[in-house]
């Protein structure tokens, strides 16, 4: 039985074309700034997203951390969502390594942060408080796309109060592809509202490693210093940058296929007893099994695994479609879920 992996879009393998690009990459020493493949990637990402400069990083976590540390000083604060990656899933790095205090806020149903909540949590200029310096958003967030109108309003609010704006755009291109049309133009429609944006290439875009941070030349210069301090100077990194550049050129538009497969999966899971399926906007399907008994819910992951389907979660299961998942894999997952909940 073939095993199909829906745990995350990080499990993707490099395509044949990507491997060829990696093998042919021209190399230098990126710490000295003379790796041509890294430089070409940074220039391409900056241009396509509308920024002055960009910096290649090994991970999205490091990319976000360098951004936060470039925007904020010790004792500063960033406003962030309770379930945002930069707060919940990155080891507390901003607080531990940057001495930057997070101010987490509850998310709205669409993944956004209430403008009223943001405004209410911007601290006055008073010695009793950490200095609020940055608003951090994520798009997509839990597979949801933040509306452009909301981004415009949140950005204007941040600017009104003198806050910088950072976007964790790990799945930025999922958001832009969902808009239809030119995905790069749609991405710029999103990034125009931010001072810095991180983009991950090792998720749906299929590269084995890598994230790029975009911003002004001054911010990227500061981020490069933090990258070195955090162990991100990678020398002949062009082998990895070539994979990300290949993904940028060849594997962005195809994210629409992942979105279509997520819809196919969600449709196939409708009507299961005790199960609620959230309609996916991009490539992530959440399946709430809180309507079944605790023991029944607890056994579903192992049951799926025994039938060659890997997923994550407990009362709310998560299935992520990606370039190594096809219609047959989706149908295999649907069949396994229907067997389990019909039993």
Rosetta silent file (secondary structure, phi, psi, omega in degrees, C-alpha in Angstrom):
SEQUENCE: XXXXXXXXXXXXXXXXXXXXXXXXXXXXXXXXXXXXXXXXXXXXXXXXXXXXXXXXXXXXXXXXXXXXXXXXXXXXXXXXXXXXXXXXXXXXXXXXXXXXXXXXXXXXXXXXXXXXXXXXXXXXXXXXXXXXXXXXXXXXXXXXXXXXXXXXXXXXXXXXXXXXXXXXXXXXXXXXXXXXXXXXXXXXXXXXXXXXXXXXXXXXXXXXXXXXXXXXXXXXXXXXXXXXXXXXXXXXXXXXXXXXXXXXXXXXXXXXXXXXXXXXXXXXXXXXXXXXXXXXXXXXXXXXXXXXXXXXXXXXXXXXXXXXXXXXXXXXXXXXXXXXXXXXXXXXXXXXXXXXXXX
SCORE:     score description
SCORE:     0.000 S_00000001
   1 L     0.000  130.517  178.334    0.000    0.000    0.000 S_00000001
   2 L   -72.110  134.425  175.347    1.359    3.409   -0.953 S_00000001
   3 L   -90.429  128.888  178.485    1.806    5.814    1.960 S_00000001
   4 E  -115.501  134.213 -168.955    0.498    9.313    1.308 S_00000001
   5 E  -110.480  107.862  178.100    1.625   12.123    3.586 S_00000001
   6 L  -104.844   11.580 -174.658   -0.849   14.892    4.446 S_00000001
   7 L   -63.668  -38.391 -179.407    0.948   16.008    7.629 S_00000001
   8 L  -167.927  160.765  172.146    2.351   19.161    6.026 S_00000001
   9 H   -80.964    2.888  173.499    3.506   20.650    2.743 S_00000001
  10 H   -77.709  -10.178 -176.122    7.005   20.638    4.269 S_00000001
  11 H   -86.324    1.606 -176.847    7.332   16.926    3.408 S_00000001
  12 L   -62.314  150.385  177.265    7.659   17.606   -0.329 S_00000001
  13 L  -105.467  146.892  177.410   10.606   16.206   -2.274 S_00000001
  14 L   -59.484  138.348  176.746   12.585   18.189   -4.889 S_00000001
  15 L   -74.808  169.102  179.588   11.373   17.568   -8.436 S_00000001
  16 H   -60.201  -43.300  178.709   13.701   16.321  -11.154 S_00000001
  17 H   -62.851  -36.818  178.530   13.982   19.809  -12.632 S_00000001
  18 H   -67.792  -41.018  177.915   14.812   21.259   -9.239 S_00000001
  19 H   -62.810  -38.406  177.193   17.530   18.670   -8.660 S_00000001
  20 H   -64.033  -41.805  178.733   19.056   19.544  -12.029 S_00000001
  21 H   -63.375  -39.074  178.463   19.036   23.230  -11.115 S_00000001
  22 H   -64.644  -43.118 -178.734   20.750   22.455   -7.815 S_00000001
  23 H   -65.699  -30.396 -176.184   23.427   20.372   -9.511 S_00000001
  24 L   -93.660    1.294 -173.506   24.136   23.132  -12.047 S_00000001
  25 L   -62.301  135.318  171.367   24.184   26.010   -9.530 S_00000001
  26 L   -79.787  138.173 -171.045   27.080   28.446   -9.690 S_00000001
  27 L  -123.782  152.131  171.200   28.606   28.848   -6.249 S_00000001
  28 L  -148.114 -155.626  178.323   30.557   31.328   -4.190 S_00000001
  29 L  -110.690  108.295 -173.926   30.785   32.229   -0.502 S_00000001
  30 H   -69.433  -25.690  176.791   27.541   33.827    0.594 S_00000001
  31 H   -63.494  -34.254  173.894   29.001   35.133    3.857 S_00000001
  32 H   -83.286   -5.582  177.989   31.257   37.282    1.678 S_00000001
  33 L    81.219   17.918 -175.416   28.237   38.070   -0.498 S_00000001
  34 L  -119.860   29.630  171.362   29.668   36.510   -3.652 S_00000001
  35 L   -90.673  110.708 -173.860   27.513   33.447   -4.244 S_00000001
  36 H   -63.160  -32.707 -179.573   25.901   34.242   -7.608 S_00000001
  37 H   -71.094  -38.540  175.827   22.994   31.850   -7.148 S_00000001
  38 H   -65.609  -45.496 -178.804   22.080   33.328   -3.767 S_00000001
  39 H   -62.044  -39.617  179.839   22.381   36.865   -5.118 S_00000001
  40 H   -65.675  -40.916  177.918   20.201   36.038   -8.109 S_00000001
  41 H   -63.153  -48.045 -177.849   17.501   34.547   -5.880 S_00000001
  42 H   -59.695  -42.360  179.591   17.524   37.519   -3.521 S_00000001
  43 H   -65.775  -41.620 -177.903   17.232   39.971   -6.392 S_00000001
  44 H   -65.476  -44.525 -178.794   14.433   38.006   -8.045 S_00000001
  45 H   -66.224  -44.874  179.433   12.344   37.698   -4.880 S_00000001
  46 H   -58.303  -46.165 -178.647   12.813   41.364   -3.970 S_00000001
  47 H   -64.936  -43.256 -176.012   11.790   42.492   -7.458 S_00000001
  48 H   -71.786  -23.218 -179.954    8.769   40.202   -7.698 S_00000001
  49 H  -104.255    0.230  173.635    7.465   41.242   -4.290 S_00000001
  50 L    82.311   32.930 -179.761    8.210   44.947   -4.656 S_00000001
  51 L  -117.517  163.081 -178.873   11.037   45.406   -2.156 S_00000001
  52 L   -75.059  -35.083 -174.124   14.430   47.077   -2.257 S_00000001
  53 E  -151.754  167.379  179.500   16.407   44.096   -0.948 S_00000001
  54 E  -152.232  161.555 -176.816   16.130   40.500    0.246 S_00000001
  55 E  -142.002  126.573  179.886   18.103   37.971    2.269 S_00000001
  56 E   -81.107  133.442 -179.464   18.196   34.179    1.923 S_00000001
  57 E  -127.255  156.230  177.875   17.828   32.224    5.186 S_00000001
  58 L   -70.067  -31.992 -175.920   17.907   28.509    5.963 S_00000001
  59 L  -139.371  159.215  173.694   14.492   28.519    7.689 S_00000001
  60 H   -66.632  -33.882  177.935   11.329   30.532    8.038 S_00000001
  61 H   -61.253  -45.417  178.838   11.835   30.621   11.795 S_00000001
  62 H   -67.781  -36.805  178.668   15.199   32.329   11.374 S_00000001
  63 H   -61.824  -46.577  178.071   13.780   34.654    8.727 S_00000001
  64 H   -65.212  -42.282 -178.772   10.989   35.804   11.035 S_00000001
  65 H   -63.620  -44.122  178.183   13.323   36.117   14.021 S_00000001
  66 H   -62.553  -36.296  177.162   15.827   38.235   12.091 S_00000001
  67 H   -64.171  -48.436 -179.166   12.963   40.462   10.957 S_00000001
  68 H   -61.550  -40.172 -178.502   11.664   40.951   14.491 S_00000001
  69 H   -74.069  -25.279  175.644   15.158   41.669   15.810 S_00000001
  70 H   -76.711  -31.679  179.940   15.820   44.134   13.002 S_00000001
  71 H   -81.732  -33.611 -169.069   12.581   45.994   13.721 S_00000001
  72 L  -119.594  153.691  173.813   12.736   45.913   17.528 S_00000001
  73 L  -105.986  173.079  175.196   15.241   46.560   20.294 S_00000001
  74 L   -57.271  134.186  179.719   15.510   44.956   23.733 S_00000001
  75 L    87.648   -3.645  175.003   12.446   45.857   25.758 S_00000001
  76 E   -83.682  174.248 -175.459   10.280   46.515   22.717 S_00000001
  77 E  -135.896  145.457  171.366    7.043   44.695   21.982 S_00000001
  78 E  -121.596  140.312  177.204    5.360   43.183   18.953 S_00000001
  79 E   -90.170  133.771 -169.229    1.622   42.617   18.547 S_00000001
  80 E  -155.160  158.273  177.996    0.830   39.148   17.215 S_00000001
  81 E   -78.895  151.031  179.594   -1.928   36.542   17.043 S_00000001
  82 L   -57.116  -34.454 -177.532   -2.266   33.788   19.645 S_00000001
  83 L  -109.534   16.156  176.380   -1.852   31.122   16.956 S_00000001
  84 L   -70.687  146.107 -178.083    0.600   32.980   14.745 S_00000001
  85 H   -61.394  -39.301 -176.974    3.741   31.053   13.890 S_00000001
  86 H   -66.031  -17.687  178.195    6.008   33.851   15.091 S_00000001
  87 H  -102.449  -51.140 -168.846    4.479   33.566   18.564 S_00000001
  88 H   -91.551  -29.095 -167.144    3.363   29.983   19.153 S_00000001
  89 L  -116.627   13.432 -177.805    5.487   27.779   16.923 S_00000001
  90 L  -122.393   32.659  169.901    8.978   29.310   16.876 S_00000001
  91 L    68.619   13.698 -178.659   10.259   28.396   20.324 S_00000001
  92 L    69.072   25.083 -173.387    9.745   31.838   21.843 S_00000001
  93 H   -59.050  -37.878 -178.760   12.831   33.049   19.996 S_00000001
  94 H   -60.586  -41.833  179.572   11.823   36.710   19.905 S_00000001
  95 H   -75.651  -44.206 -173.595   11.561   36.791   23.708 S_00000001
  96 H   -72.904  -45.712 -174.135   14.443   34.430   24.486 S_00000001
  97 H   -99.057  -27.921 -177.616   17.009   35.667   21.969 S_00000001
  98 H  -103.751   -7.239 -174.594   15.743   39.144   21.098 S_00000001
  99 L    52.829   37.138  178.993   14.357   40.265   24.481 S_00000001
 100 L  -107.014  124.423 -176.722   11.265   41.354   22.536 S_00000001
 101 E   -81.864  127.721  172.336    7.976   41.013   24.389 S_00000001
 102 E   -82.968  143.438  169.742    5.064   39.482   22.482 S_00000001
 103 E  -117.375   89.099 -176.957    1.580   40.889   22.972 S_00000001
 104 E   -76.248  141.374  177.940   -0.617   38.031   21.722 S_00000001
 105 E  -122.364  153.570  176.006   -4.208   38.726   20.673 S_00000001
 106 L   -70.823  145.995  177.851   -7.094   36.383   19.965 S_00000001
 107 E   -84.546  151.500  167.666   -7.889   35.709   16.323 S_00000001
 108 L   -80.179  172.870 -176.554  -11.191   36.430   14.644 S_00000001
 109 L   -60.425  -29.687 -178.598  -12.936   33.594   12.813 S_00000001
 110 L   -88.945    6.727  178.752  -11.233   34.564    9.541 S_00000001
 111 L    93.013   -9.659 -178.249   -7.758   34.481   11.111 S_00000001
 112 L   -78.478  172.132  171.339   -7.408   38.253   11.387 S_00000001
 113 E  -107.416  133.185  179.746   -6.781   40.326   14.498 S_00000001
 114 L   -58.051  133.300  176.797   -9.520   42.771   15.452 S_00000001
 115 H   -60.759  -36.725  178.526   -8.505   46.346   14.663 S_00000001
 116 H   -64.811  -39.875  178.131  -10.036   47.397   17.967 S_00000001
 117 H   -65.884  -40.768  178.089   -7.932   44.811   19.816 S_00000001
 118 H   -60.136  -50.868 -177.935   -4.788   45.987   18.047 S_00000001
 119 H   -60.100  -40.480 -176.648   -5.479   49.618   18.922 S_00000001
 120 H   -68.792  -20.301 -175.805   -6.321   48.772   22.541 S_00000001
 121 L  -105.430    6.718  171.689   -3.031   46.945   23.021 S_00000001
 122 L   -80.136  117.850 -172.602   -0.679   49.611   21.667 S_00000001
 123 L   -75.466  146.121  173.196    1.035   50.827   24.832 S_00000001
 124 L   -69.958  160.592  178.822    1.381   54.510   25.706 S_00000001
 125 L   -76.895   89.996 -172.059    4.853   56.021   25.836 S_00000001
 126 L  -147.524  141.211 -176.071    5.359   55.386   29.541 S_00000001
 127 L   -64.174  -15.223 -179.482    8.226   53.826   31.511 S_00000001
 128 L   -76.979  -14.960 -170.845    5.828   51.255   32.964 S_00000001
 129 L  -118.765  151.590  166.040    5.284   49.582   29.585 S_00000001
 130 L   -64.760  150.929 -178.301    7.250   47.825   26.924 S_00000001
 131 E   -84.785  115.750  178.316    7.476   49.974   23.798 S_00000001
 132 E   -72.207  120.313 -173.222    5.041   48.744   21.138 S_00000001
 133 E  -125.214  -17.843 -167.875    7.028   48.832   17.915 S_00000001
 134 E  -148.277  139.050  168.138    5.702   46.218   15.495 S_00000001
 135 E  -107.647  127.490 -179.790    2.534   44.604   14.169 S_00000001
 136 E  -118.419  123.795  176.201    3.053   41.076   12.867 S_00000001
 137 E  -118.750  169.982 -178.789    0.461   39.311   10.721 S_00000001
 138 E  -135.964  134.403 -177.630    0.456   35.969    8.908 S_00000001
 139 L  -150.623  112.163    5.154   -0.984   35.191    5.469 S_00000001
 140 L   -78.113  160.004  177.379   -2.167   32.538    4.976 S_00000001
 141 E  -123.571  113.918 -174.755   -3.086   31.809    8.599 S_00000001
 142 L    59.452   31.967 -179.034   -4.414   28.305    9.224 S_00000001
 143 L    82.213   -4.913 -179.080   -4.975   28.061    5.490 S_00000001
 144 E   -92.411  145.834  179.450   -7.133   31.214    5.486 S_00000001
 145 L   -97.615  124.460  176.357   -6.397   34.222    3.285 S_00000001
 146 L   -73.894  128.565 -177.813   -6.491   37.631    4.972 S_00000001
 147 L   -63.040  146.581  179.834   -8.602   40.001    2.825 S_00000001
 148 H   -60.814  -38.608  179.718   -6.809   42.874    1.103 S_00000001
 149 H   -61.248  -38.838  177.655   -9.234   45.386    2.606 S_00000001
 150 H   -66.278  -43.380  179.705   -8.314   44.157    6.082 S_00000001
 151 H   -59.672  -40.218  179.108   -4.587   44.371    5.321 S_00000001
 152 H   -63.243  -43.448 -178.948   -5.045   47.967    4.190 S_00000001
 153 H   -68.803  -43.043  179.513   -6.910   48.890    7.376 S_00000001
 154 H   -65.179  -39.184  178.488   -4.475   47.098    9.693 S_00000001
 155 H   -64.208  -44.751  179.758   -1.527   48.678    7.908 S_00000001
 156 H   -62.793  -39.362  177.901   -3.030   52.159    8.183 S_00000001
 157 H   -63.195  -45.263  179.237   -3.695   51.626   11.886 S_00000001
 158 H   -61.266  -45.875 -179.340   -0.099   50.517   12.476 S_00000001
 159 H   -63.727  -38.713  178.048    1.301   53.480   10.577 S_00000001
 160 H   -56.897  -35.113 -177.232   -0.957   55.889   12.461 S_00000001
 161 L   -99.932   10.419  176.058    0.628   54.704   15.710 S_00000001
 162 L    74.968   24.034 -179.872    4.183   54.581   14.371 S_00000001
 163 L   -93.794  142.097  168.268    4.423   50.794   14.236 S_00000001
 164 E   -75.667  165.627 -175.048    6.429   48.849   11.692 S_00000001
 165 E  -132.775  122.398  177.713    4.629   46.016    9.887 S_00000001
 166 E  -119.969  138.577  175.773    5.947   42.490    9.305 S_00000001
 167 E  -114.072  122.027  166.187    4.218   39.693    7.407 S_00000001
 168 E   -79.401   98.002 -178.623    4.982   36.054    8.004 S_00000001
 169 E  -103.721   43.936  179.647    4.278   35.029    4.431 S_00000001
 170 L   -50.275  -41.952  176.957    5.383   31.431    4.731 S_00000001
 171 L  -114.586   39.690  179.004    2.485   30.555    2.413 S_00000001
 172 H   -54.051  -42.520 -175.935    2.239   33.974    0.752 S_00000001
 173 H   -73.472  -24.331  169.957    1.972   32.433   -2.702 S_00000001
 174 H   -62.663  -40.482  178.161   -0.914   30.227   -1.617 S_00000001
 175 H   -65.730  -43.520 -176.580   -2.698   33.447   -0.738 S_00000001
 176 H   -70.955  -38.619  179.040   -1.780   35.134   -4.023 S_00000001
 177 H   -64.892  -34.722 -179.570   -2.672   32.130   -6.194 S_00000001
 178 H   -64.071  -20.401  179.746   -6.080   31.917   -4.536 S_00000001
 179 L   -78.230  -16.845 -176.958   -6.824   35.404   -5.901 S_00000001
 180 L    81.450  167.964  179.507   -6.453   34.196   -9.495 S_00000001
 181 L    76.482 -155.225 -178.932   -4.569   35.953  -12.275 S_00000001
 182 L   -69.253  114.774 -175.993   -0.842   36.720  -12.104 S_00000001
 183 H   -66.726  -27.094  179.257    0.343   35.266   -8.765 S_00000001
 184 H   -75.035  -40.649  175.745    3.291   37.666   -8.535 S_00000001
 185 H   -63.824  -41.149  178.635    1.099   40.717   -9.094 S_00000001
 186 H   -65.255  -35.486  177.312   -1.370   39.359   -6.539 S_00000001
 187 H   -64.616  -40.187  178.692    1.514   38.823   -4.094 S_00000001
 188 H   -66.522  -30.078  174.823    2.554   42.471   -4.500 S_00000001
 189 H   -60.713  -32.084  178.451   -1.012   43.498   -3.723 S_00000001
 190 H   -81.306  -48.777 -171.440   -0.457   41.849   -0.342 S_00000001
 191 H   -70.453  -17.448 -179.534    3.153   42.858    0.341 S_00000001
 192 L   -60.455  -19.193 -176.134    2.555   46.562   -0.345 S_00000001
 193 L   -93.122    8.812 -174.132    1.130   46.862    3.155 S_00000001
 194 L  -131.321  150.816  175.382    4.275   45.654    4.957 S_00000001
 195 L   -84.765  -23.549  176.302    7.776   46.879    5.752 S_00000001
 196 E  -149.650  149.367  179.937    9.122   43.333    5.714 S_00000001
 197 E  -142.872  132.661  171.693    7.892   39.976    4.458 S_00000001
 198 E  -104.823  138.611 -179.492    9.283   36.473    4.902 S_00000001
 199 E  -127.853  127.929 -178.592    8.490   33.848    2.257 S_00000001
 200 E   -95.321  137.006  179.086    9.100   30.128    2.746 S_00000001
 201 L  -106.523   -5.554 -176.152   10.222   27.937   -0.157 S_00000001
 202 L   -99.369   12.521  174.932   10.249   24.564    1.643 S_00000001
 203 L  -103.025 -119.111 -175.374    6.470   24.255    1.975 S_00000001
 204 L   -62.979  -21.740  179.851    4.131   24.162   -1.022 S_00000001
 205 L   -77.373  -13.295  165.682    6.822   25.487   -3.363 S_00000001
 206 L    86.797    3.694  176.633    8.730   22.247   -2.842 S_00000001
 207 L   -73.613  153.218 -178.083   12.311   23.352   -2.162 S_00000001
 208 L   -71.680  -27.056 -173.578   14.198   21.254    0.393 S_00000001
 209 L  -155.010  150.488  163.072   15.265   24.270    2.488 S_00000001
 210 L   125.071  143.689  174.991   14.980   28.016    2.574 S_00000001
 211 E  -142.662  152.108  177.271   13.169   31.247    3.296 S_00000001
 212 E  -124.122  130.645  174.647   13.719   34.772    1.976 S_00000001
 213 E  -100.274  129.596  179.301   13.230   37.948    4.003 S_00000001
 214 E  -113.452  147.789  177.534   12.371   41.090    2.029 S_00000001
 215 E   178.736 -163.787  175.467   12.566   44.702    3.154 S_00000001
 216 L   -71.374  162.312  178.102   14.443   47.967    2.751 S_00000001
 217 H   -59.825  -38.878 -179.279   18.200   47.891    2.162 S_00000001
 218 H   -66.273  -43.449  179.689   18.746   49.232    5.684 S_00000001
 219 H   -66.048  -41.496 -179.061   16.547   46.587    7.304 S_00000001
 220 H   -67.069  -34.037  175.284   18.136   43.764    5.321 S_00000001
 221 H   -61.272  -43.384  177.817   21.607   44.997    6.305 S_00000001
 222 H   -67.796  -40.311  179.505   20.605   44.748    9.956 S_00000001
 223 H   -63.623  -34.453  179.294   18.934   41.370    9.396 S_00000001
 224 H   -64.649  -37.954  175.648   22.125   40.050    7.798 S_00000001
 225 H   -62.139  -44.745  178.663   24.044   40.888   10.969 S_00000001
 226 H   -65.446  -38.447  178.734   21.449   39.018   13.033 S_00000001
 227 H   -58.616  -43.653  178.987   21.532   36.095   10.584 S_00000001
 228 H   -62.616  -43.708 -178.424   25.273   35.738   11.091 S_00000001
 229 H   -64.906  -31.992 -178.206   24.906   35.913   14.867 S_00000001
 230 L   -88.413    5.695  176.009   22.171   33.271   14.775 S_00000001
 231 L    86.492   23.024 -175.766   24.288   30.850   12.749 S_00000001
 232 L   -99.068    7.324  175.241   22.684   31.435    9.372 S_00000001
 233 L   -77.468  114.564 -166.554   25.798   32.191    7.310 S_00000001
 234 L  -112.104   11.489  176.121   25.854   29.174    4.980 S_00000001
 235 L    57.672 -117.897 -176.017   28.866   29.711    2.645 S_00000001
 236 L   -77.221   64.168 -175.001   28.172   27.878   -0.675 S_00000001
 237 L   -80.165   -2.504 -178.612   24.447   28.255   -0.178 S_00000001
 238 H   -61.187  -25.901  175.920   23.779   28.569   -3.899 S_00000001
 239 H   -59.306  -41.111  179.653   22.958   24.861   -4.092 S_00000001
 240 H   -79.842  -38.754  178.859   19.941   25.586   -1.888 S_00000001
 241 H   -62.512  -34.897  178.942   19.169   28.973   -3.403 S_00000001
 242 H   -62.674  -35.801  177.372   18.994   27.362   -6.845 S_00000001
 243 H   -65.602  -44.177  179.267   16.218   25.077   -5.590 S_00000001
 244 H   -64.986  -39.297  179.956   14.268   28.050   -4.242 S_00000001
 245 H   -66.125  -39.315  176.011   14.800   29.990   -7.488 S_00000001
 246 H   -61.021  -43.219  178.774   13.540   27.027   -9.506 S_00000001
 247 H   -61.976  -41.766  179.863   10.452   26.922   -7.281 S_00000001
 248 H   -61.042  -39.077 -176.539    9.903   30.645   -7.762 S_00000001
 249 H   -83.115  -29.155 -167.838   10.036   30.281  -11.546 S_00000001
 250 H  -123.601  -15.046 -168.905    8.228   26.962  -12.003 S_00000001
 251 L  -126.322   20.613  176.905    6.161   25.938   -8.971 S_00000001
 252 L   -86.381  -55.202 -176.056    4.096   28.950   -7.925 S_00000001
 253 L   -59.881  -31.737 -177.241    1.148   28.764  -10.331 S_00000001
 254 L   -70.113   -7.686  174.114    0.759   25.038   -9.714 S_00000001
 255 H   -57.962  -24.423  176.177   -0.292   25.764   -6.108 S_00000001
 256 H   -59.677  -32.004  177.394   -3.771   26.063   -7.613 S_00000001
 257 H   -63.902  -39.968  178.606   -3.663   22.280   -8.082 S_00000001
 258 H   -64.098  -39.995  179.172   -3.132   21.842   -4.335 S_00000001
 259 H   -63.972  -40.443  178.575   -6.084   24.099   -3.623 S_00000001
 260 H   -65.061  -39.384  178.754   -8.287   22.048   -5.964 S_00000001
 261 H   -67.157  -36.320  177.021   -7.207   18.825   -4.256 S_00000001
 262 H   -63.046  -40.806  176.814   -8.015   20.298   -0.840 S_00000001
 263 H   -64.654  -39.165  178.096  -11.531   21.080   -2.065 S_00000001
 264 H   -62.791  -42.285  179.243  -11.845   17.538   -3.424 S_00000001
 265 H   -64.206  -47.030 -178.788  -10.798   16.136   -0.050 S_00000001
 266 H   -61.435  -41.435  179.049  -13.189   18.358    1.880 S_00000001
 267 H   -63.608  -38.664 -178.575  -16.080   17.429   -0.401 S_00000001
 268 H   -71.135  -18.162 -178.790  -15.340   13.742    0.002 S_00000001
 269 H   -98.474   -2.884  179.432  -15.424   13.987    3.792 S_00000001
 270 L   -65.244  142.915  173.913  -18.771   15.770    4.020 S_00000001
 271 L    89.308    0.569  177.400  -21.553   13.918    5.787 S_00000001
 272 L   -70.640  138.235 -176.168  -19.464   11.717    8.100 S_00000001
 273 L   -63.879  129.094  178.096  -21.290   11.194   11.440 S_00000001
 274 L    76.706    8.306 -173.384  -19.999   13.486   14.201 S_00000001
 275 L  -119.121  135.408  175.128  -17.555   15.170   11.834 S_00000001
 276 E  -118.840  127.360 -178.116  -17.471   18.788   10.656 S_00000001
 277 E  -108.837  124.527  178.992  -15.313   19.719    7.669 S_00000001
 278 L   -82.500  128.196 -179.959  -14.178   23.305    7.251 S_00000001
 279 L   -62.918  121.539 -175.965  -14.316   24.499    3.647 S_00000001
 280 L   -77.476  143.430  173.224  -10.688   25.119    2.620 S_00000001
 281 L   -94.476  -27.966 -179.372   -9.573   28.397    1.082 S_00000001
 282 L  -133.334 -116.397 -171.908   -6.141   27.119    0.061 S_00000001
 283 L  -112.571   16.466 -178.415   -4.313   23.825    0.701 S_00000001
 284 E  -122.057  128.531  179.936   -5.218   23.022    4.320 S_00000001
 285 E  -115.277  122.249  175.097   -8.293   21.046    5.354 S_00000001
 286 E  -103.106  132.323 -178.117   -9.385   20.979    8.995 S_00000001
 287 E  -122.860  111.948 -177.150  -11.691   18.183   10.094 S_00000001
 288 E   -89.352  118.221 -179.384  -13.340   18.599   13.496 S_00000001
 289 L  -110.197   24.195 -179.515  -14.155   15.238   15.108 S_00000001
 290 L   -65.415  -15.794 -179.249  -15.344   16.665   18.434 S_00000001
 291 L   -81.218   -1.052  176.980  -18.784   15.226   17.704 S_00000001
 292 L  -108.918  171.684 -178.851  -17.589   11.650   18.252 S_00000001
 293 L   -65.981  156.803 -177.882  -16.487    9.974   21.481 S_00000001
 294 H   -60.255  -41.796 -178.981  -13.039   10.760   22.881 S_00000001
 295 H   -66.726  -36.315  179.039  -11.815    7.198   22.361 S_00000001
 296 H   -67.131  -43.774  179.330  -13.093    7.213   18.796 S_00000001
 297 H   -64.058  -39.091 -176.163  -11.382   10.515   18.053 S_00000001
 298 H   -66.757  -24.475 -175.015   -8.135    9.345   19.643 S_00000001
 299 L   -90.243   -6.189 -170.451   -7.881    6.301   17.393 S_00000001
 300 H   -69.632  -37.204 -177.495   -8.273    7.951   14.010 S_00000001
 301 H   -62.703  -45.090 -179.429   -4.625    8.918   13.433 S_00000001
 302 H   -68.736  -36.153  177.511   -3.345    5.373   13.956 S_00000001
 303 H   -62.226  -46.910  178.975   -6.153    3.934   11.857 S_00000001
 304 H   -61.313  -42.277 -179.161   -5.291    6.237    8.980 S_00000001
 305 H   -60.673  -39.990  179.517   -1.596    5.408    9.334 S_00000001
 306 H   -65.252  -20.286  178.429   -2.346    1.696    9.095 S_00000001
 307 L  -106.676   20.454  171.747   -4.058    2.425    5.795 S_00000001
 308 L    77.214   23.266 -179.946   -1.175    4.456    4.436 S_00000001
 309 E  -122.646  117.717  179.041   -2.534    7.922    5.217 S_00000001
 310 E  -100.558  127.577  177.228   -0.486   10.268    7.415 S_00000001
 311 L  -143.719  174.829  179.831   -2.258   13.221    9.051 S_00000001
 312 E  -127.653  162.452  175.218   -1.936   15.254   12.251 S_00000001
 313 E   114.805 -178.166  175.742   -4.258   16.384   15.033 S_00000001
 314 L  -138.093  -89.337  178.467   -6.718   14.875   17.482 S_00000001
 315 L   -71.857  -23.874  172.538  -10.159   16.455   17.869 S_00000001
 316 E  -125.122  110.276  179.974   -9.381   18.592   14.840 S_00000001
 317 E   -82.367  150.064  177.031   -7.476   16.753   12.128 S_00000001
 318 E  -124.118  126.332  174.032   -5.320   18.601    9.622 S_00000001
 319 E  -117.740  128.395 -179.624   -4.729   17.458    6.049 S_00000001
 320 E  -118.745  123.213  177.058   -2.343   19.484    3.869 S_00000001
 321 L   -89.761  153.380 -175.241   -2.214   18.988    0.110 S_00000001
 322 L  -162.937 -175.413 -171.004    1.002   19.597   -1.817 S_00000001
 323 L   -69.258  -14.011  177.115    2.923   18.714   -4.978 S_00000001
 324 L   -99.706   13.468  175.417    3.495   15.088   -3.881 S_00000001
 325 L  -116.157  134.244  178.022   -0.249   14.491   -3.390 S_00000001
 326 L  -124.569 -174.363 -177.772   -2.515   13.630   -6.312 S_00000001
 327 H   -61.904  -36.968  179.244   -6.179   12.709   -6.798 S_00000001
 328 H   -63.428  -38.894  178.619   -5.494    9.055   -5.998 S_00000001
 329 H   -65.953  -41.693  177.770   -3.913   10.052   -2.684 S_00000001
 330 H   -62.427  -43.653  179.927   -6.896   12.234   -1.824 S_00000001
 331 H   -65.785  -34.139  176.249   -9.287    9.418   -2.666 S_00000001
 332 H   -63.786  -41.825  178.140   -7.242    7.042   -0.505 S_00000001
 333 H   -66.213  -42.132  178.906   -7.611    9.438    2.435 S_00000001
 334 H   -60.979  -45.202 -178.542  -11.343    9.838    1.834 S_00000001
 335 H   -62.670  -43.300 -179.048  -11.832    6.063    1.724 S_00000001
 336 H   -64.778  -42.789  178.722   -9.864    5.514    4.952 S_00000001
 337 H   -64.764  -40.378 -178.817  -11.792    8.220    6.796 S_00000001
 338 H   -68.283  -37.677  176.254  -15.141    6.869    5.588 S_00000001
 339 H   -60.656  -45.641 -175.116  -14.188    3.338    6.667 S_00000001
 340 H   -66.468  -47.707 -173.612  -13.236    4.537   10.139 S_00000001
 341 H   -84.105   -8.892  174.210  -16.253    6.707   10.863 S_00000001
 342 H   -89.956  -13.862 -175.115  -18.709    4.281    9.298 S_00000001
 343 L   -78.639    0.000    0.000  -17.485    1.454   11.519 S_00000001
